Structure formats: structure tokens, C-alpha cells
């Protein structure tokens, strides 16, 4: 059975973060038509339909809200996975991601959930209903910008890691090429040394073979000179 290492879990954490962020953006996109009419165009006729929309959202079965909260929880789990043993070169990307995810959750709980409850109870505090609905719309814009920031951070981290791997690949390829060239130079130098050693051995063997003949020749010359003297 294959052993799962921490390095194998890092892509899982990234997937959880990106998936949760995209899910949240999808929820905001579903509310966007209402936000455009009330916040940007300020169409007074659209406030009633917007109120009914959020009332329907609030009155949906609880498991619908539980699914949304579970997806947010998965995003946080992804952040914690990547922050368990963060890479020193990319840890600030991960800390920034966690901060943005937490900020989006805080805005959701303080503004959107409160606004949803106000749509049911009719109690908008110090503001009127239309202002409260626009606060919800503006809060969703804030959350969308925050979640887009998370995607930018994760995309930047992916690009940085990709660039780092490419630089390391080129560096190791150059190192290997230089090592091969150095090995070839060492091999040629070893061959030269071996050839020089062979040449020295040959020269020594030739000198040894010539020395007995020279000694015999000198002995014969000495005998001839002795006979002439006699």
C-alpha cells in the first residue's frame, strides 16, 4: 500500500481552497441580478423581489445552509493543510490566503446572515429596509473581491512554484552537462597519463635490451687491445 506523505496532501489543500472559493463566488453570482437592480440602478420596483428572494433563501431547509457552511469549512481545512508545514519561500501566500478566507467568513456572518434574519423578522435596526438590502448587496461585492484575492494568491503561488521548478530544471541540466564535460576531460587526461606511462616503459625496456650488447662489444675491444700489446 502506497504511503501518503505531506507533500502529496498539498495539492489536496489547494483543491479544497479553490473549490470552496469558486462555490462561494457561484452563490454570490446567483444573487448578482438582484444586487445590480438595487445597489447600482436603484430600481425601487426591484426591492420587493429582492426581499422575497432573500426570504426564500432564509426559509430553505436547513441542510441547504449546512452544505454552504460545510463547503466553507472545507476551504478552511485546505488552508490548514497547507499551513501545517509551510514552505518558507511561499508561506506568506498561505497566510494571506487564510486571512482573506477568514475575512470573507466574518463579512458573511456579520452582514449577510444578519441581513437574512432581518428579511424574516423585519427588524433592520437603525436603517430602513432598502438600505439594509443594499448593505447586503455591498457586502456580497466585498466578499466577491476578497475571494477573487484568494484566487489571485493561489494563482500567483502556482506560477511562482512553476517558475521555480523550471529554473531548478535548467540549473540541474547545466550542472549535469558541466559534470559530463568534466568527466570527459578527466577521461582524456587519464588516457594521456596512461600513454605516457606506456611510453616510459617502452623506453626503459629498449635501454635494458641495448646495455648487454654494449657490454659485450666493450669486452671484445678490450681483449683485442690486450693481444696487440702482447
C-alpha positions in Angstrom: 0.0 0.0 0.0 1.4 3.4 -1.0 2.3 5.7 1.8 0.7 9.2 1.7 3.2 11.9 2.5 2.6 15.6 3.5 3.8 16.6 0.0 1.0 14.5 -1.5 -1.6 16.4 0.6 -0.6 19.9 -0.6 -2.5 19.7 -3.9 -5.5 18.4 -2.0 -5.4 21.5 0.2 -5.1 23.7 -2.9 -8.1 22.0 -4.5 -10.2 22.5 -1.3 -9.4 26.2 -1.2 -10.1 26.8 -4.9 -13.2 24.7 -4.8 -14.7 26.5 -1.8 -13.8 29.9 -3.2 -15.5 29.1 -6.6 -18.5 27.7 -4.7 -18.8 31.0 -2.8 -18.5 33.1 -5.9 -21.2 31.0 -7.5 -23.6 31.8 -4.6 -22.8 35.5 -5.0 -23.3 35.3 -8.7 -26.8 33.8 -8.1 -27.6 37.0 -6.1 -26.0 39.3 -8.5 -29.1 40.2 -10.7 -30.8 41.4 -7.5 -27.8 43.4 -6.3 -27.4 45.1 -9.6 -31.0 46.4 -9.6 -31.0 47.6 -6.0 -27.4 48.8 -5.5 -26.3 50.1 -8.9 -29.5 51.0 -10.7 -31.5 51.7 -7.6 -34.7 50.4 -9.1 -37.3 50.9 -6.4 -39.5 48.2 -8.0 -36.8 45.6 -7.6 -36.6 45.9 -3.8 -39.7 43.8 -3.2 -38.4 41.0 -5.5 -35.0 41.2 -3.8 -36.7 40.9 -0.4 -38.7 37.9 -1.5 -35.5 36.3 -2.9 -33.7 36.5 0.4 -36.7 35.4 2.3 -36.9 32.3 0.2 -33.1 31.8 0.8 -33.7 32.1 4.6 -36.7 29.7 4.6 -35.0 26.9 2.6 -34.4 23.6 4.5 -31.5 23.8 7.0 -29.4 21.3 5.0 -29.1 23.8 2.2 -27.3 26.2 4.6 -25.4 23.3 6.1 -24.0 22.4 2.7 -22.8 26.0 2.2 -21.2 26.1 5.7 -19.6 22.7 5.1 -18.0 24.0 1.9 -16.6 27.0 3.7 -15.2 24.5 6.3 -13.5 22.5 3.6 -11.8 25.7 2.4 -10.5 26.3 5.9 -9.3 22.7 6.1 -7.4 23.3 2.9 -5.7 26.4 4.4 -4.7 24.5 7.5 -3.3 21.6 5.4 -1.1 24.0 3.5 -0.1 25.8 6.7 0.9 22.6 8.6 4.4 22.7 7.2 4.6 25.7 5.0 7.4 26.3 2.6 9.4 29.3 3.9 9.5 30.7 0.3 5.7 30.6 -0.1 4.3 30.8 3.5 3.2 34.4 3.1 1.0 33.3 0.2 -0.6 30.8 2.5 -1.0 33.1 5.4 -2.6 35.7 3.2 -5.0 33.1 1.8 -6.1 32.1 5.3 -6.5 35.8 6.3 -8.7 36.5 3.2 -10.8 33.4 3.7 -11.4 34.3 7.4 -12.3 37.9 6.4 -14.9 36.7 3.9 -16.4 34.4 6.6 -16.6 37.3 9.0 -18.3 39.5 6.5 -20.8 36.7 5.7 -21.6 36.1 9.4 -21.9 39.8 10.4 -23.6 41.3 7.4 -25.2 38.6 5.2 -26.5 36.3 7.9 -27.8 39.2 9.9 -29.4 40.6 6.8 -31.1 37.3 6.1 -32.6 37.2 9.6 -33.7 40.8 9.2 -35.6 39.9 6.0 -37.6 37.4 8.0 -38.1 39.5 11.2 -38.4 42.9 9.5 -36.1 44.4 12.1 -33.4 46.4 10.3 -32.1 48.2 13.3 -31.1 51.9 12.6 -31.6 51.7 8.8 -34.7 51.2 6.6 -35.4 48.1 4.6 -34.0 49.3 1.3 -30.7 50.5 2.9 -30.4 47.1 4.6 -30.9 45.3 1.3 -28.2 47.4 -0.3 -25.9 46.7 2.7 -26.3 43.0 1.9 -25.6 43.7 -1.8 -22.5 45.7 -0.9 -21.3 43.0 1.5 -21.5 40.5 -1.3 -19.4 42.7 -3.5 -16.8 42.8 -0.7 -16.9 39.1 -0.3 -16.5 38.6 -4.1 -13.4 40.9 -4.1 -11.9 39.0 -1.2 -12.5 35.6 -2.7 -11.0 36.8 -6.0 -8.0 37.9 -4.0 -7.7 34.3 -2.7 -7.7 33.0 -6.3 -5.0 35.6 -7.2 -2.8 34.5 -4.3 -3.2 30.8 -5.2 -2.6 31.5 -8.9 0.5 33.6 -8.0 1.8 30.8 -5.8 1.2 28.2 -8.5 3.1 30.4 -11.1 5.9 31.0 -8.6 6.3 27.3 -7.9 6.2 26.5 -11.7 8.9 29.1 -12.4 11.0 27.8 -9.5 10.8 24.2 -10.9 11.7 25.5 -14.3 14.7 27.3 -13.0 15.8 24.3 -11.0 15.4 22.1 -14.0 17.6 24.3 -16.1 20.2 24.6 -13.3 20.4 20.9 -12.8 20.6 20.3 -16.6 23.5 22.8 -16.8 25.2 21.1 -13.8 24.8 17.7 -15.4 26.2 19.0 -18.7 29.2 20.5 -16.9 29.8 17.3 -15.0 29.7 15.3 -18.2 32.2 17.7 -19.8 34.5 17.5 -16.8 34.2 13.7 -16.8 35.3 13.7 -20.5 38.2 15.9 -19.7 39.3 13.7 -16.8 39.0 10.6 -19.0 41.2 12.2 -21.7 43.7 13.2 -19.1 43.8 9.7 -17.7 44.4 8.3 -21.2 47.3 10.8 -21.7 48.8 9.7 -18.4 48.4 6.0 -19.3 50.0 6.6 -22.7 52.9 8.4 -21.1 53.4 5.5 -18.7 53.4 3.1 -21.6 56.0 5.2 -23.5 58.2 5.3 -20.4 58.0 1.5 -20.0 58.9 1.0 -23.7 61.9 3.3 -23.5 63.1 1.5 -20.3 62.8 -1.9 -22.0 64.7 -0.7 -25.0 67.5 0.7 -22.9 67.8 -2.6 -21.0 68.0 -4.6 -24.2 70.8 -2.5 -25.6 73.0 -2.5 -22.5 74.2 -6.2 -22.7 75.2 -5.8 -26.3 77.3 -2.7 -25.5 79.0 -4.5 -22.6 79.9 -7.5 -24.9 81.3 -5.1 -27.5 83.4 -3.3 -25.0 84.7 -6.6 -23.7 85.8 -7.7 -27.2 87.6 -4.4 -27.8 89.5 -4.8 -24.5 90.6 -8.3 -25.5 91.9 -7.2 -28.9 93.9 -4.4 -27.4 95.5 -6.8 -24.9 96.6 -9.2 -27.7 98.2 -6.3 -29.6 100.2 -5.3 -26.6 101.4 -8.9 -26.1 
